[in-house]
């Protein structure tokens, strides 16, 4: 959706129309993060590890405006935002694909040896 929003020629009406699905799809990834992250760590360190993951993600995301600014010196701002956002989402999907599957596992068994 970000690629459509940033690269397709659009007027003010189209920006208003595309704003809703862009916000919907960009923000819908946060709701499953809490339950998914809680299944990855042993109970005794679950809150600590989950908090670290959230904070580390925010720290990495804090450099995004600067990187977009540096990239926008070489190209239009819309292209810089679109390219960087695509790269960030691609990195997120790659990380998600590398996480272990937790379906069918008991939360009590996480962190114990079988």
Biopython code that builds the backbone (N, CA, C, O; Angstrom):
import numpy as np
from Bio.PDB.StructureBuilder import StructureBuilder

atoms = [
    (1, "UNK", "N", (0.822, -1.188, 0.000)),
    (1, "UNK", "CA", (0.000, 0.000, 0.000)),
    (1, "UNK", "C", (0.867, 1.253, 0.000)),
    (1, "UNK", "O", (0.518, 2.263, -0.611)),
    (2, "UNK", "N", (2.002, 1.177, 0.692)),
    (2, "UNK", "CA", (2.896, 2.342, 0.711)),
    (2, "UNK", "C", (3.451, 2.619, -0.673)),
    (2, "UNK", "O", (3.594, 3.776, -1.070)),
    (3, "UNK", "N", (3.763, 1.563, -1.407)),
    (3, "UNK", "CA", (4.277, 1.764, -2.760)),
    (3, "UNK", "C", (3.244, 2.450, -3.642)),
    (3, "UNK", "O", (3.589, 3.338, -4.421)),
    (4, "UNK", "N", (1.990, 2.052, -3.531)),
    (4, "UNK", "CA", (0.923, 2.707, -4.294)),
    (4, "UNK", "C", (0.792, 4.155, -3.855)),
    (4, "UNK", "O", (0.681, 5.049, -4.695)),
    (5, "UNK", "N", (0.802, 4.395, -2.569)),
    (5, "UNK", "CA", (0.618, 5.741, -2.022)),
    (5, "UNK", "C", (1.762, 6.666, -2.423)),
    (5, "UNK", "O", (1.534, 7.852, -2.661)),
    (6, "UNK", "N", (2.980, 6.154, -2.503)),
    (6, "UNK", "CA", (4.135, 6.999, -2.792)),
    (6, "UNK", "C", (4.453, 7.136, -4.275)),
    (6, "UNK", "O", (4.946, 8.181, -4.699)),
    (7, "UNK", "N", (4.183, 6.104, -5.077)),
    (7, "UNK", "CA", (4.657, 6.121, -6.459)),
    (7, "UNK", "C", (3.576, 6.359, -7.509)),
    (7, "UNK", "O", (3.903, 6.758, -8.627)),
    (8, "UNK", "N", (2.308, 6.130, -7.197)),
    (8, "UNK", "CA", (1.252, 6.334, -8.184)),
    (8, "UNK", "C", (0.860, 7.808, -8.197)),
    (8, "UNK", "O", (0.634, 8.394, -7.138)),
    (9, "UNK", "N", (0.776, 8.416, -9.388)),
    (9, "UNK", "CA", (0.335, 9.820, -9.437)),
    (9, "UNK", "C", (-1.076, 9.946, -8.868)),
    (9, "UNK", "O", (-1.960, 9.153, -9.192)),
    (10, "UNK", "N", (-1.274, 10.940, -8.027)),
    (10, "UNK", "CA", (-2.556, 11.081, -7.350)),
    (10, "UNK", "C", (-2.821, 12.553, -7.045)),
    (10, "UNK", "O", (-1.899, 13.360, -6.928)),
    (11, "UNK", "N", (-4.093, 12.873, -6.921)),
    (11, "UNK", "CA", (-4.502, 14.203, -6.524)),
    (11, "UNK", "C", (-4.934, 14.202, -5.070)),
    (11, "UNK", "O", (-4.786, 13.194, -4.378)),
    (12, "UNK", "N", (-5.465, 15.315, -4.603)),
    (12, "UNK", "CA", (-5.887, 15.433, -3.208)),
    (12, "UNK", "C", (-6.986, 14.447, -2.843)),
    (12, "UNK", "O", (-6.979, 13.894, -1.743)),
    (13, "UNK", "N", (-7.931, 14.221, -3.754)),
    (13, "UNK", "CA", (-9.012, 13.282, -3.480)),
    (13, "UNK", "C", (-8.476, 11.862, -3.332)),
    (13, "UNK", "O", (-8.889, 11.126, -2.436)),
    (14, "UNK", "N", (-7.565, 11.486, -4.205)),
    (14, "UNK", "CA", (-7.003, 10.142, -4.138)),
    (14, "UNK", "C", (-6.167, 9.949, -2.873)),
    (14, "UNK", "O", (-6.166, 8.861, -2.297)),
    (15, "UNK", "N", (-5.457, 10.989, -2.433)),
    (15, "UNK", "CA", (-4.695, 10.904, -1.187)),
    (15, "UNK", "C", (-5.637, 10.645, -0.019)),
    (15, "UNK", "O", (-5.332, 9.843, 0.863)),
    (16, "UNK", "N", (-6.775, 11.319, -0.012)),
    (16, "UNK", "CA", (-7.753, 11.111, 1.057)),
    (16, "UNK", "C", (-8.328, 9.705, 1.027)),
    (16, "UNK", "O", (-8.519, 9.082, 2.072)),
    (17, "UNK", "N", (-8.601, 9.210, -0.163)),
    (17, "UNK", "CA", (-9.174, 7.873, -0.292)),
    (17, "UNK", "C", (-8.149, 6.807, 0.084)),
    (17, "UNK", "O", (-8.485, 5.848, 0.779)),
    (18, "UNK", "N", (-6.901, 6.963, -0.367)),
    (18, "UNK", "CA", (-5.862, 5.972, -0.083)),
    (18, "UNK", "C", (-5.344, 6.044, 1.353)),
    (18, "UNK", "O", (-4.713, 5.097, 1.823)),
    (19, "UNK", "N", (-5.595, 7.140, 2.051)),
    (19, "UNK", "CA", (-5.108, 7.290, 3.421)),
    (19, "UNK", "C", (-5.681, 6.251, 4.369)),
    (19, "UNK", "O", (-4.966, 5.753, 5.239)),
    (20, "UNK", "N", (-6.960, 5.912, 4.218)),
    (20, "UNK", "CA", (-7.567, 4.926, 5.114)),
    (20, "UNK", "C", (-6.950, 3.537, 4.966)),
    (20, "UNK", "O", (-6.525, 2.962, 5.968)),
    (21, "UNK", "N", (-6.882, 2.970, 3.746)),
    (21, "UNK", "CA", (-6.260, 1.642, 3.661)),
    (21, "UNK", "C", (-4.776, 1.655, 4.021)),
    (21, "UNK", "O", (-4.268, 0.665, 4.547)),
    (22, "UNK", "N", (-4.070, 2.755, 3.749)),
    (22, "UNK", "CA", (-2.666, 2.835, 4.121)),
    (22, "UNK", "C", (-2.514, 2.750, 5.635)),
    (22, "UNK", "O", (-1.697, 1.977, 6.134)),
    (23, "UNK", "N", (-3.287, 3.530, 6.360)),
    (23, "UNK", "CA", (-3.232, 3.480, 7.822)),
    (23, "UNK", "C", (-3.678, 2.136, 8.367)),
    (23, "UNK", "O", (-3.088, 1.623, 9.317)),
    (24, "UNK", "N", (-4.710, 1.565, 7.776)),
    (24, "UNK", "CA", (-5.212, 0.274, 8.228)),
    (24, "UNK", "C", (-4.150, -0.808, 8.095)),
    (24, "UNK", "O", (-3.882, -1.543, 9.045)),
    (25, "UNK", "N", (-3.551, -0.904, 6.919)),
    (25, "UNK", "CA", (-2.568, -1.959, 6.694)),
    (25, "UNK", "C", (-1.254, -1.699, 7.428)),
    (25, "UNK", "O", (-0.592, -2.642, 7.862)),
    (26, "UNK", "N", (-0.874, -0.439, 7.569)),
    (26, "UNK", "CA", (0.383, -0.141, 8.259)),
    (26, "UNK", "C", (0.270, -0.406, 9.758)),
    (26, "UNK", "O", (1.244, -0.829, 10.381)),
    (27, "UNK", "N", (-0.893, -0.168, 10.344)),
    (27, "UNK", "CA", (-1.048, -0.329, 11.790)),
    (27, "UNK", "C", (-1.560, -1.696, 12.207)),
    (27, "UNK", "O", (-1.495, -2.029, 13.390)),
    (28, "UNK", "N", (-2.065, -2.500, 11.284)),
    (28, "UNK", "CA", (-2.620, -3.798, 11.670)),
    (28, "UNK", "C", (-1.548, -4.806, 12.053)),
    (28, "UNK", "O", (-1.864, -5.851, 12.621)),
    (29, "UNK", "N", (-0.288, -4.515, 11.755)),
    (29, "UNK", "CA", (0.768, -5.464, 12.101)),
    (29, "UNK", "C", (1.104, -5.427, 13.588)),
    (29, "UNK", "O", (1.732, -6.362, 14.086)),
    (30, "UNK", "N", (0.712, -4.385, 14.311)),
    (30, "UNK", "CA", (1.093, -4.275, 15.714)),
    (30, "UNK", "C", (0.227, -5.119, 16.644)),
    (30, "UNK", "O", (0.701, -5.537, 17.700)),
    (31, "UNK", "N", (-1.007, -5.375, 16.288)),
    (31, "UNK", "CA", (-1.874, -6.129, 17.191)),
    (31, "UNK", "C", (-1.440, -7.575, 17.402)),
    (31, "UNK", "O", (-1.576, -8.062, 18.524)),
    (32, "UNK", "N", (-0.932, -8.289, 16.415)),
    (32, "UNK", "CA", (-0.496, -9.661, 16.704)),
    (32, "UNK", "C", (0.903, -9.750, 17.310)),
    (32, "UNK", "O", (1.325, -10.838, 17.702)),
    (33, "UNK", "N", (1.629, -8.643, 17.396)),
    (33, "UNK", "CA", (3.002, -8.718, 17.894)),
    (33, "UNK", "C", (3.072, -9.155, 19.349)),
    (33, "UNK", "O", (3.911, -9.987, 19.693)),
    (34, "UNK", "N", (2.227, -8.627, 20.201)),
    (34, "UNK", "CA", (2.262, -8.985, 21.620)),
    (34, "UNK", "C", (2.033, -10.463, 21.868)),
    (34, "UNK", "O", (2.863, -11.106, 22.512)),
    (35, "UNK", "N", (0.939, -11.022, 21.380)),
    (35, "UNK", "CA", (0.723, -12.450, 21.587)),
    (35, "UNK", "C", (1.786, -13.322, 20.928)),
    (35, "UNK", "O", (2.169, -14.354, 21.481)),
    (36, "UNK", "N", (2.262, -12.924, 19.764)),
    (36, "UNK", "CA", (3.265, -13.739, 19.079)),
    (36, "UNK", "C", (4.595, -13.704, 19.835)),
    (36, "UNK", "O", (5.229, -14.743, 20.021)),
    (37, "UNK", "N", (5.021, -12.513, 20.270)),
    (37, "UNK", "CA", (6.288, -12.413, 20.999)),
    (37, "UNK", "C", (6.230, -13.138, 22.336)),
    (37, "UNK", "O", (7.233, -13.699, 22.777)),
    (38, "UNK", "N", (5.078, -13.133, 22.982)),
    (38, "UNK", "CA", (4.996, -13.781, 24.291)),
    (38, "UNK", "C", (5.167, -15.289, 24.202)),
    (38, "UNK", "O", (5.524, -15.925, 25.194)),
    (39, "UNK", "N", (4.922, -15.871, 23.043)),
    (39, "UNK", "CA", (5.084, -17.316, 22.878)),
    (39, "UNK", "C", (6.518, -17.717, 22.552)),
    (39, "UNK", "O", (6.812, -18.910, 22.480)),
    (40, "UNK", "N", (7.404, -16.769, 22.356)),
    (40, "UNK", "CA", (8.770, -17.088, 21.956)),
    (40, "UNK", "C", (9.735, -17.249, 23.127)),
    (40, "UNK", "O", (10.819, -17.806, 22.958)),
    (41, "UNK", "N", (9.358, -16.772, 24.308)),
    (41, "UNK", "CA", (10.299, -16.720, 25.424)),
    (41, "UNK", "C", (9.797, -17.526, 26.616)),
    (41, "UNK", "O", (8.590, -17.692, 26.789)),
    (42, "UNK", "N", (10.717, -18.027, 27.441)),
    (42, "UNK", "CA", (10.323, -18.724, 28.671)),
    (42, "UNK", "C", (9.570, -17.767, 29.604)),
    (42, "UNK", "O", (9.767, -16.553, 29.556)),
    (43, "UNK", "N", (8.726, -18.323, 30.431)),
    (43, "UNK", "CA", (7.863, -17.521, 31.296)),
    (43, "UNK", "C", (8.647, -16.578, 32.200)),
    (43, "UNK", "O", (8.225, -15.440, 32.407)),
    (44, "UNK", "N", (9.775, -17.023, 32.743)),
    (44, "UNK", "CA", (10.502, -16.211, 33.723)),
    (44, "UNK", "C", (11.122, -14.963, 33.103)),
    (44, "UNK", "O", (11.386, -14.002, 33.825)),
    (45, "UNK", "N", (11.363, -14.938, 31.802)),
    (45, "UNK", "CA", (11.961, -13.757, 31.167)),
    (45, "UNK", "C", (11.065, -13.176, 30.070)),
    (45, "UNK", "O", (11.509, -12.337, 29.286)),
    (46, "UNK", "N", (9.839, -13.607, 30.015)),
    (46, "UNK", "CA", (8.945, -13.212, 28.922)),
    (46, "UNK", "C", (8.762, -11.701, 28.830)),
    (46, "UNK", "O", (8.915, -11.131, 27.750)),
    (47, "UNK", "N", (8.441, -11.052, 29.924)),
    (47, "UNK", "CA", (8.193, -9.608, 29.894)),
    (47, "UNK", "C", (9.456, -8.837, 29.552)),
    (47, "UNK", "O", (9.401, -7.863, 28.802)),
    (48, "UNK", "N", (10.581, -9.255, 30.085)),
    (48, "UNK", "CA", (11.845, -8.589, 29.804)),
    (48, "UNK", "C", (12.208, -8.698, 28.327)),
    (48, "UNK", "O", (12.563, -7.705, 27.692)),
    (49, "UNK", "N", (12.117, -9.897, 27.791)),
    (49, "UNK", "CA", (12.467, -10.109, 26.377)),
    (49, "UNK", "C", (11.506, -9.394, 25.446)),
    (49, "UNK", "O", (11.929, -8.819, 24.443)),
    (50, "UNK", "N", (10.228, -9.420, 25.760)),
    (50, "UNK", "CA", (9.249, -8.750, 24.919)),
    (50, "UNK", "C", (9.465, -7.242, 24.958)),
    (50, "UNK", "O", (9.395, -6.581, 23.922)),
    (51, "UNK", "N", (9.726, -6.696, 26.134)),
    (51, "UNK", "CA", (10.011, -5.269, 26.252)),
    (51, "UNK", "C", (11.273, -4.876, 25.499)),
    (51, "UNK", "O", (11.324, -3.814, 24.879)),
    (52, "UNK", "N", (12.299, -5.735, 25.552)),
    (52, "UNK", "CA", (13.526, -5.457, 24.810)),
    (52, "UNK", "C", (13.261, -5.437, 23.314)),
    (52, "UNK", "O", (13.769, -4.568, 22.606)),
    (53, "UNK", "N", (12.472, -6.385, 22.827)),
    (53, "UNK", "CA", (12.176, -6.431, 21.388)),
    (53, "UNK", "C", (11.422, -5.187, 20.935)),
    (53, "UNK", "O", (11.747, -4.607, 19.899)),
    (54, "UNK", "N", (10.419, -4.773, 21.703)),
    (54, "UNK", "CA", (9.682, -3.555, 21.365)),
    (54, "UNK", "C", (10.617, -2.349, 21.358)),
    (54, "UNK", "O", (10.596, -1.548, 20.423)),
    (55, "UNK", "N", (11.438, -2.219, 22.400)),
    (55, "UNK", "CA", (12.319, -1.056, 22.514)),
    (55, "UNK", "C", (13.404, -1.057, 21.451)),
    (55, "UNK", "O", (13.732, -0.003, 20.907)),
    (56, "UNK", "N", (13.966, -2.215, 21.146)),
    (56, "UNK", "CA", (14.979, -2.300, 20.094)),
    (56, "UNK", "C", (14.372, -1.931, 18.740)),
    (56, "UNK", "O", (15.014, -1.262, 17.930)),
    (57, "UNK", "N", (13.155, -2.359, 18.501)),
    (57, "UNK", "CA", (12.483, -1.995, 17.256)),
    (57, "UNK", "C", (12.240, -0.501, 17.156)),
    (57, "UNK", "O", (12.407, 0.084, 16.086)),
    (58, "UNK", "N", (11.851, 0.120, 18.250)),
    (58, "UNK", "CA", (11.657, 1.576, 18.250)),
    (58, "UNK", "C", (12.985, 2.297, 18.056)),
    (58, "UNK", "O", (13.036, 3.318, 17.370)),
    (59, "UNK", "N", (14.061, 1.781, 18.651)),
    (59, "UNK", "CA", (15.378, 2.416, 18.501)),
    (59, "UNK", "C", (15.853, 2.363, 17.056)),
    (59, "UNK", "O", (16.377, 3.346, 16.533)),
    (60, "UNK", "N", (15.670, 1.218, 16.416)),
    (60, "UNK", "CA", (16.058, 1.101, 15.009)),
    (60, "UNK", "C", (15.162, 2.003, 14.155)),
    (60, "UNK", "O", (15.636, 2.643, 13.216)),
    (61, "UNK", "N", (13.876, 2.052, 14.481)),
    (61, "UNK", "CA", (12.950, 2.894, 13.731)),
    (61, "UNK", "C", (13.194, 4.380, 13.920)),
    (61, "UNK", "O", (12.757, 5.186, 13.099)),
    (62, "UNK", "N", (13.883, 4.754, 14.984)),
    (62, "UNK", "CA", (14.149, 6.166, 15.239)),
    (62, "UNK", "C", (15.121, 6.758, 14.236)),
    (62, "UNK", "O", (15.136, 7.973, 14.038)),
    (63, "UNK", "N", (15.924, 5.938, 13.606)),
    (63, "UNK", "CA", (16.862, 6.448, 12.598)),
    (63, "UNK", "C", (16.198, 6.589, 11.227)),
    (63, "UNK", "O", (16.804, 7.137, 10.305)),
    (64, "UNK", "N", (14.983, 6.110, 11.082)),
    (64, "UNK", "CA", (14.293, 6.169, 9.788)),
    (64, "UNK", "C", (14.165, 7.581, 9.236)),
    (64, "UNK", "O", (14.481, 7.788, 8.065)),
    (65, "UNK", "N", (13.716, 8.568, 10.017)),
    (65, "UNK", "CA", (13.610, 9.921, 9.445)),
    (65, "UNK", "C", (14.940, 10.459, 8.926)),
    (65, "UNK", "O", (14.977, 11.120, 7.888)),
    (66, "UNK", "N", (16.034, 10.181, 9.640)),
    (66, "UNK", "CA", (17.337, 10.651, 9.177)),
    (66, "UNK", "C", (17.737, 9.960, 7.877)),
    (66, "UNK", "O", (18.247, 10.607, 6.962)),
    (67, "UNK", "N", (17.508, 8.654, 7.791)),
    (67, "UNK", "CA", (17.858, 7.931, 6.571)),
    (67, "UNK", "C", (17.025, 8.384, 5.379)),
    (67, "UNK", "O", (17.530, 8.478, 4.261)),
    (68, "UNK", "N", (15.754, 8.662, 5.620)),
    (68, "UNK", "CA", (14.906, 9.186, 4.541)),
    (68, "UNK", "C", (15.412, 10.556, 4.113)),
    (68, "UNK", "O", (15.446, 10.871, 2.924)),
    (69, "UNK", "N", (15.805, 11.369, 5.091)),
    (69, "UNK", "CA", (16.345, 12.693, 4.758)),
    (69, "UNK", "C", (17.608, 12.615, 3.926)),
    (69, "UNK", "O", (17.759, 13.356, 2.955)),
    (70, "UNK", "N", (18.527, 11.717, 4.298)),
    (70, "UNK", "CA", (19.755, 11.555, 3.514)),
    (70, "UNK", "C", (19.451, 11.066, 2.102)),
    (70, "UNK", "O", (20.055, 11.529, 1.135)),
    (71, "UNK", "N", (18.519, 10.137, 1.991)),
    (71, "UNK", "CA", (18.165, 9.605, 0.677)),
    (71, "UNK", "C", (17.444, 10.651, -0.168)),
    (71, "UNK", "O", (17.572, 10.650, -1.392)),
    (72, "UNK", "N", (16.685, 11.545, 0.472)),
    (72, "UNK", "CA", (15.932, 12.553, -0.280)),
    (72, "UNK", "C", (16.831, 13.640, -0.866)),
    (72, "UNK", "O", (16.374, 14.446, -1.676)),
    (73, "UNK", "N", (18.095, 13.671, -0.470)),
    (73, "UNK", "CA", (19.030, 14.599, -1.117)),
    (73, "UNK", "C", (19.329, 14.161, -2.543)),
    (73, "UNK", "O", (19.725, 14.976, -3.377)),
    (74, "UNK", "N", (19.141, 12.883, -2.822)),
    (74, "UNK", "CA", (19.480, 12.335, -4.133)),
    (74, "UNK", "C", (18.259, 12.063, -5.014)),
    (74, "UNK", "O", (18.405, 11.806, -6.209)),
    (75, "UNK", "N", (17.066, 12.117, -4.439)),
    (75, "UNK", "CA", (15.850, 11.826, -5.192)),
    (75, "UNK", "C", (14.676, 12.552, -4.551)),
    (75, "UNK", "O", (14.822, 13.086, -3.452)),
    (76, "UNK", "N", (13.519, 12.588, -5.203)),
    (76, "UNK", "CA", (12.346, 13.233, -4.598)),
    (76, "UNK", "C", (11.951, 12.566, -3.270)),
    (76, "UNK", "O", (12.181, 11.374, -3.071)),
    (77, "UNK", "N", (11.365, 13.343, -2.385)),
    (77, "UNK", "CA", (11.015, 12.868, -1.047)),
    (77, "UNK", "C", (10.062, 11.676, -1.090)),
    (77, "UNK", "O", (10.239, 10.725, -0.328)),
    (78, "UNK", "N", (9.059, 11.708, -1.960)),
    (78, "UNK", "CA", (8.112, 10.592, -2.056)),
    (78, "UNK", "C", (8.793, 9.289, -2.427)),
    (78, "UNK", "O", (8.454, 8.236, -1.887)),
    (79, "UNK", "N", (9.743, 9.347, -3.336)),
    (79, "UNK", "CA", (10.490, 8.147, -3.707)),
    (79, "UNK", "C", (11.357, 7.660, -2.559)),
    (79, "UNK", "O", (11.458, 6.457, -2.317)),
    (80, "UNK", "N", (11.986, 8.597, -1.847)),
    (80, "UNK", "CA", (12.838, 8.215, -0.718)),
    (80, "UNK", "C", (12.016, 7.518, 0.364)),
    (80, "UNK", "O", (12.446, 6.503, 0.911)),
    (81, "UNK", "N", (10.854, 8.048, 0.673)),
    (81, "UNK", "CA", (9.985, 7.426, 1.678)),
    (81, "UNK", "C", (9.533, 6.053, 1.194)),
    (81, "UNK", "O", (9.566, 5.087, 1.956)),
    (82, "UNK", "N", (9.115, 5.959, -0.055)),
    (82, "UNK", "CA", (8.636, 4.686, -0.599)),
    (82, "UNK", "C", (9.713, 3.616, -0.616)),
    (82, "UNK", "O", (9.453, 2.471, -0.244)),
    (83, "UNK", "N", (10.906, 3.969, -1.039)),
    (83, "UNK", "CA", (11.993, 2.990, -1.092)),
    (83, "UNK", "C", (12.381, 2.543, 0.304)),
    (83, "UNK", "O", (12.552, 1.349, 0.550)),
    (84, "UNK", "N", (12.521, 3.487, 1.217)),
    (84, "UNK", "CA", (12.923, 3.117, 2.568)),
    (84, "UNK", "C", (11.831, 2.308, 3.269)),
    (84, "UNK", "O", (12.138, 1.346, 3.973)),
    (85, "UNK", "N", (10.561, 2.683, 3.088)),
    (85, "UNK", "CA", (9.469, 1.937, 3.709)),
    (85, "UNK", "C", (9.396, 0.517, 3.154)),
    (85, "UNK", "O", (9.180, -0.432, 3.908)),
    (86, "UNK", "N", (9.573, 0.365, 1.851)),
    (86, "UNK", "CA", (9.581, -0.974, 1.252)),
    (86, "UNK", "C", (10.711, -1.810, 1.841)),
    (86, "UNK", "O", (10.513, -2.980, 2.168)),
    (87, "UNK", "N", (11.891, -1.219, 1.978)),
    (87, "UNK", "CA", (13.019, -1.939, 2.571)),
    (87, "UNK", "C", (12.761, -2.335, 4.015)),
    (87, "UNK", "O", (13.110, -3.440, 4.430)),
    (88, "UNK", "N", (12.151, -1.440, 4.781)),
    (88, "UNK", "CA", (11.854, -1.742, 6.180)),
    (88, "UNK", "C", (10.832, -2.867, 6.292)),
    (88, "UNK", "O", (10.989, -3.761, 7.124)),
    (89, "UNK", "N", (9.794, -2.835, 5.470)),
    (89, "UNK", "CA", (8.797, -3.904, 5.510)),
    (89, "UNK", "C", (9.375, -5.227, 5.010)),
    (89, "UNK", "O", (9.031, -6.288, 5.531)),
    (90, "UNK", "N", (10.251, -5.170, 4.005)),
    (90, "UNK", "CA", (10.888, -6.398, 3.525)),
    (90, "UNK", "C", (11.765, -7.010, 4.616)),
    (90, "UNK", "O", (11.795, -8.230, 4.778)),
    (91, "UNK", "N", (12.474, -6.171, 5.360)),
    (91, "UNK", "CA", (13.293, -6.653, 6.470)),
    (91, "UNK", "C", (12.417, -7.265, 7.560)),
    (91, "UNK", "O", (12.779, -8.284, 8.148)),
    (92, "UNK", "N", (11.268, -6.647, 7.832)),
    (92, "UNK", "CA", (10.347, -7.167, 8.836)),
    (92, "UNK", "C", (9.792, -8.535, 8.416)),
    (92, "UNK", "O", (9.707, -9.447, 9.239)),
    (93, "UNK", "N", (9.422, -8.675, 7.167)),
    (93, "UNK", "CA", (8.887, -9.951, 6.685)),
    (93, "UNK", "C", (9.974, -11.026, 6.716)),
    (93, "UNK", "O", (9.700, -12.172, 7.073)),
    (94, "UNK", "N", (11.198, -10.666, 6.347)),
    (94, "UNK", "CA", (12.295, -11.636, 6.397)),
    (94, "UNK", "C", (12.535, -12.106, 7.829)),
    (94, "UNK", "O", (12.741, -13.296, 8.065)),
    (95, "UNK", "N", (12.510, -11.185, 8.778)),
    (95, "UNK", "CA", (12.662, -11.558, 10.182)),
    (95, "UNK", "C", (11.519, -12.428, 10.666)),
    (95, "UNK", "O", (11.737, -13.383, 11.411)),
    (96, "UNK", "N", (10.307, -12.110, 10.251)),
    (96, "UNK", "CA", (9.144, -12.897, 10.643)),
    (96, "UNK", "C", (9.232, -14.319, 10.110)),
    (96, "UNK", "O", (8.856, -15.265, 10.803)),
    (97, "UNK", "N", (9.721, -14.479, 8.891)),
    (97, "UNK", "CA", (9.838, -15.812, 8.315)),
    (97, "UNK", "C", (10.898, -16.661, 9.016)),
    (97, "UNK", "O", (10.851, -17.889, 8.942)),
    (98, "UNK", "N", (11.851, -16.023, 9.692)),
    (98, "UNK", "CA", (12.900, -16.764, 10.388)),
    (98, "UNK", "C", (12.515, -17.148, 11.819)),
    (98, "UNK", "O", (13.222, -17.928, 12.458)),
    (99, "UNK", "N", (11.403, -16.611, 12.327)),
    (99, "UNK", "CA", (10.984, -16.952, 13.684)),
    (99, "UNK", "C", (10.434, -18.372, 13.739)),
    (99, "UNK", "O", (9.871, -18.855, 12.756)),
    (100, "UNK", "N", (10.591, -19.043, 14.873)),
    (100, "UNK", "CA", (10.094, -20.424, 14.969)),
    (100, "UNK", "C", (8.567, -20.454, 15.086)),
    (100, "UNK", "O", (7.957, -19.534, 15.630)),
    (101, "UNK", "N", (7.971, -21.511, 14.574)),
    (101, "UNK", "CA", (6.526, -21.708, 14.703)),
    (101, "UNK", "C", (6.206, -22.147, 16.122)),
    (101, "UNK", "O", (6.898, -22.995, 16.685)),
    (102, "UNK", "N", (5.169, -21.579, 16.697)),
    (102, "UNK", "CA", (4.791, -21.917, 18.075)),
    (102, "UNK", "C", (3.407, -22.536, 18.155)),
    (102, "UNK", "O", (2.880, -22.722, 19.251)),
    (103, "UNK", "N", (2.818, -22.853, 17.038)),
    (103, "UNK", "CA", (1.467, -23.424, 17.039)),
    (103, "UNK", "C", (1.470, -24.774, 17.749)),
    (103, "UNK", "O", (2.299, -25.635, 17.458)),
    (104, "UNK", "N", (0.549, -24.947, 18.668)),
    (104, "UNK", "CA", (0.389, -26.208, 19.376)),
    (104, "UNK", "C", (1.314, -26.392, 20.563)),
    (104, "UNK", "O", (1.220, -27.405, 21.257)),
    (105, "UNK", "N", (2.200, -25.448, 20.817)),
    (105, "UNK", "CA", (3.103, -25.558, 21.963)),
    (105, "UNK", "C", (2.463, -24.942, 23.183)),
    (105, "UNK", "O", (1.805, -23.906, 23.086)),
    (106, "UNK", "N", (2.648, -25.562, 24.323)),
    (106, "UNK", "CA", (2.164, -25.006, 25.578)),
    (106, "UNK", "C", (3.115, -23.906, 26.020)),
    (106, "UNK", "O", (4.332, -24.054, 25.907)),
    (107, "UNK", "N", (2.569, -22.805, 26.522)),
    (107, "UNK", "CA", (3.422, -21.721, 27.007)),
    (107, "UNK", "C", (4.286, -22.175, 28.171)),
    (107, "UNK", "O", (5.373, -21.636, 28.381)),
    (108, "UNK", "N", (3.828, -23.141, 28.918)),
    (108, "UNK", "CA", (4.618, -23.644, 30.065)),
    (108, "UNK", "C", (5.836, -24.438, 29.610)),
    (108, "UNK", "O", (6.823, -24.541, 30.338)),
    (109, "UNK", "N", (5.765, -25.000, 28.401)),
    (109, "UNK", "CA", (6.879, -25.824, 27.923)),
    (109, "UNK", "C", (7.983, -25.011, 27.263)),
    (109, "UNK", "O", (9.058, -25.547, 26.992)),
    (110, "UNK", "N", (7.749, -23.760, 27.006)),
    (110, "UNK", "CA", (8.747, -22.927, 26.331)),
    (110, "UNK", "C", (9.924, -22.695, 27.301)),
    (110, "UNK", "O", (9.734, -22.274, 28.442)),
    (111, "UNK", "N", (11.091, -22.970, 26.832)),
    (111, "UNK", "CA", (12.288, -22.767, 27.642)),
    (111, "UNK", "C", (12.707, -24.004, 28.438)),
    (111, "UNK", "O", (13.743, -23.984, 29.103)),
    (112, "UNK", "N", (11.929, -25.064, 28.381)),
    (112, "UNK", "CA", (12.318, -26.306, 29.064)),
    (112, "UNK", "C", (12.801, -27.293, 28.032)),
    (112, "UNK", "O", (12.392, -27.243, 26.873)),
    (113, "UNK", "N", (13.648, -28.165, 28.438)),
    (113, "UNK", "CA", (14.139, -29.205, 27.518)),
    (113, "UNK", "C", (13.132, -30.329, 27.423)),
    (113, "UNK", "O", (12.531, -30.704, 28.430)),
    (114, "UNK", "N", (12.931, -30.884, 26.219)),
    (114, "UNK", "CA", (11.925, -31.968, 26.074)),
    (114, "UNK", "C", (12.372, -33.267, 26.683)),
    (114, "UNK", "O", (11.639, -34.255, 26.637)),
]
sb = StructureBuilder()
sb.init_structure("model")
sb.init_model(0)
sb.init_chain("A")
sb.init_seg("    ")
for serial, (resi, resn, name, xyz) in enumerate(atoms, 1):
    if name == "N":
        sb.init_residue(resn, " ", resi, " ")
    sb.init_atom(name, np.array(xyz, "f"), 0.0, 1.0, " ", f" {name:<3s}", serial, name[0])
structure = sb.get_structure()
